[in-house]
Amino acid sequence: MNLSAIGEAVLIAREGRRLTAYRDSVGIWTIGIGHTAAAGPPLVTPGLRLSEAACDALFRRDVARYVRAVDDDVRDALPDPLPEALPDHAFDALVSLCFNIGPSAFARSTVVRRLRAGDRDGAAAAILLWNRPAALIPRRSAEHDQFVTPYDRALPRARRSDAAQVPAPSPLAPSLPASLAPSLHPPLPAPRRTVPRVPPLPSRGPDPAPDPAPGRPVTLARLWANLRNRLRGGP
């Protein structure tokens, strides 16, 4: 299984986003979205800073590790194949718990043992056992609620005491190969070719009436000249 978009949004809301190193509620140096040295490099030291892009990249790497840990433990704990055996809201709640307590503690937890015994209600209740320090109790309560409540019934809260639910993230447009990307936009009209206007040639005056050919009457020569002038647009 994988962390759903709703589960990811709730996890980020629970962990917060801080670009400068700080000590968490139990004194562990933390940075970004809940990153500690236990998750791997970088080692968090006083004064360490991250850019927004580096913070997001670090979270993607960290959360993938915890998702794999929960997926492995849950697959071992449940007799049925996933994802049918565990709904996404329950899996997301377990990832949130694991992200906070660490993969080793999660694997040894009563939560996993009760899942292995087929006691899903008991596993949900066992989430609440991780209640130290007391500042974590609202988060644990929200993780419990998330575990037992389908997303189509109610979206989760970062902490049970929060007035508002974490809003569902907006769906992103699927990434397409570069060859298909233009189909996302209407085609642009073909440029119109402009043909330069050619000024008209200066009009020629009417041809003078030719001299009548020898042996032809004058009236026939003039008639021919008038006809040619009319064809050329002359008077």
N, C-alpha and C positions, 0 to 999 in steps of 0.2 A: 504494500500500500504506500501511498504518499500523502503528504500533508495537503489538505485542501486549501483553496484560496481563502475561505473563511477562517480556517484554523490558523493560517499564516498571519492574517490580519489581527486575530485575537492575540496570538503569541507576541507579535510586535507591540501591541498595546500593553501587554503585561510587562514586557521587558523594558519598554521605553527605548529611546534612541538618543544617545549622548556621544558626541564626537570627541570629548576630552575624557581621559581616564579618571575614574572615581572609585571610591570604596562602596560596595553594596551593603545591604543591611547586616551582613555578618562580617564585614571588614575585608572582603576579597576585592582586589583591584579588578575593575571591569571597564569595558569600553564598548562603544557601538551599540548593538542590540544584544545585550547580555553576554558579550564575549569575555571569557576569562582564559587564563593560561591553560586551564584544564582542557579546553577545547582545541589546543594547539597554538601554533604561532599566529600572530605576534605575541611575544611576552608583554603583558600589560604592566607598565611601570608609570610612576608619577610623571605627569607632563606629556604623556603620549597623546597624540592627536590623530584623527582620521578625517579624510575628506568624505563627503556624502557618498561618492561612488565607491570608495574603499570600504565604507561601512556596510553598504548593501552587498558588496561582493563577499565580505567576510561573513555576513549573516547567511548568505546562500550556502557557503561552504560549511559553516557550523551546523546549520539546521539539517543539512543532508546527512551528517554523521549521526545525529540524534534520531532522525527518521529511520535510518538503517538499523540502529540499535533497538528501537521499539518494534520495528517490523520483525526482526529476528526473534526477539523475546516473545512476542505475541504469537508468531507462527509456532514456536515451540510449546507455548502454553495452551493453544486451542487445538482441538482435534479436527475441526473443520477447516477447509482451505479459506484463505482470505482472498478477496475482500468480503465475501458473503458472510463470513463468521462475525465480523465486527464492523458496525457502521462507521462512516467517516467521522461523525461528531465524537464518537467514543475514541477512535484512534487519534484524532487531533488532541483530545484532552490528555491522552497518555504521552504524546510528544511534548506537550506543554509541561507536564510533570517531569519527564525525563530531562528536558532542557534545563530545568531548574535544579534538579537533584543530582544529575549526572548518570551516565549509562550504567556504571557499576552498581550504584545504589538502586537504580531502577530494576536491574536484573535480579537483585536479591530481595526486592520489596514484597510486602504482603499483597500488594496489588497483583503482581505477576503470579504469586503462589495461588491466590484465590481464582484467578483466571484459569490457571492450570487445573484447578479442582472443579472447574465448571461453575463457579459461584460468581456470576457477573455482578449481581447486586452487592455481594460482599467486596468485590474488587472496587466498585464505585465508592463504597464506604471507606475502604482502606486509603483512598486518596486523602481523606481528611486526617489521617494519622500523621501526615507530614506537616505538622503545624508549628514548627519552631524555626525561627523566632515567631513570636505572635503576630508580627506584621505580615506574615505570609497567610494567615488564616483566611482573609477575604479572597485571596487568589485561589487557595485550595478549595474553598467553597464554590467558586466559579468554575473551577476545573471539574469538580464533582457534578455540578449542574450541566456542564457541557457534555460530560460522559453519558448522562442519562437522558438528555433532551435532544431529539432530532432537530435539525436546523429548520425544517419546514414548520415546526411548532414554535420555536423561538430561537433567535440568534443569541449567541453567548455574550456575556459581559467579561471585561477584563478582570473585574473583581465583583463579588456578589453585591457589595455595598454601592457599586456605581449606579447612578440613576438611569443611564442610557446603555443600550446594547451597542456593541461594536458594529458599525454599519458594514453591510456586505460590500466587498470590493467590486468596483466596476469591471465588467469583462473586458479583456484586452483583445484587440484585433489579432487574429492568428498571423504568425509570421509566414511569409510566402517567399518562394525563390525569387531572385531578382527578375527572372524572365516573366513571372506572373504579376509582379508588382504593378505594372501600368494598368492592369485590369481593375485596380481599386479606384481609379479616377476616370471620369468621362473623357473620351478622346477630344483633343483640341481640334477646332476646325482648321482645315487646310488653309494656308495663307493665300489670299487672293493675289493673283498676278495682275499688276497694273500695266496696261499697254499705253505707252505714251501717245498722246494725241499729236498727230502730224498736222501742222497748219495747212489749210488748203492752198493749192497753187493759185497764184494770182490769175484771175480770170482773163482770158484773152478776149480781145475785142472781136467782133465778127469779121470773118475773112472778107476781104474785098471781093466784090463780084468779079470773077475772072472775065477776062476778055472772051468774048464769044469765039469759039473755034471757027475756023474758016468754014464756011458753008452751012453753019447752024444759025438759026434765028436768035436774035438778042434776047427775046423773052424766055427761051428755053435755058439759056445760060444763067440768066438771073434767077429763074425758078430753082435750078440746081444749087446755086449759092445760098438762097434762102433756106432750102431744106437742110443743108449741112449746118448752117448756123443754128437752126432750131434743135437739131440733134445734139449740138454741143452746149446748149443752154443759152445761146445768144438770143438777141431780140429777133 
